[in-house]
Amino acid sequence: MKLVLIGAPGSGKGTLAGKLVKALNIPAISTGDLLRESIKAGTEIGLEAKKLMDKGILVSTEIIFEMLKERLKKDDTKNGYILDGFPRTIDQAQLLDDYVKLDLCLYLNVDKDKIVQRLTGRRTCKNCGASYNTELHSNDKCDCGGELFIREDDKPEVVAHRFDVYSNQTAPLIDFYKNKGILKVVMGQENPEDTFKKAMELLK
Ligand code: AMP
């Protein structure tokens, strides 16, 4: 199954993707994570991308799509995959459409107030990249023992900008996939387990 997750930043795509990976036994591929790996590795692309990412600005489609295609060539994608963070614009969706035939797009619908609260309370592990919310996790350590920090792009002023980018450039994908007849909507307001159960119902 080839699946795309769309939703505002902080709608819980990463969390849902993690649960779907286990249930469907296919990998989740996050373009944000691919970029963060390049930053960690200190590549030129990573360093250039970081300047944009820290401000919540989209990185060039050319760079992202090349990275994604490389990742999709790996063996673990042969039974399908879950894309998280790509596509983010209509141009990217069209490129992807010419490259693969998707089975489904799951749109994670969450109110803006909830999203802002989730993003500003998000803490990310320096070691493994797992994320937590301060409301549910008061500890400053990850379960893996790594230190938790606030991502530069989870700071309030950047969150507001990322939300604008989402509304203007990514939200039109909802109609794009609706018109292709592969859109399903998951209400993601509740806890991660309920959202996951609803998503699994839609995947049946
Ligand atoms: P994410 O982890 O998905 O929230 O992505 C973090 C940042 O990485 C975004 O704010 C963008 O700067 C960049 N990014 C991730 N995916 C894409 C994409 N498909 N197109 C352009 N920029 C992206």
Boltz pocket constraint, residues with backbone or C-beta under 6 A from the ligand:
constraints:
  - pocket:
      binder: B
      contacts: [[A, 9], [A, 30], [A, 31], [A, 32], [A, 33], [A, 35], [A, 49], [A, 52], [A, 53], [A, 54], [A, 56], [A, 57], [A, 58], [A, 59], [A, 60], [A, 61], [A, 64], [A, 84], [A, 85], [A, 86], [A, 87], [A, 88], [A, 92], [A, 153], [A, 162]]
      max_distance: 6.0
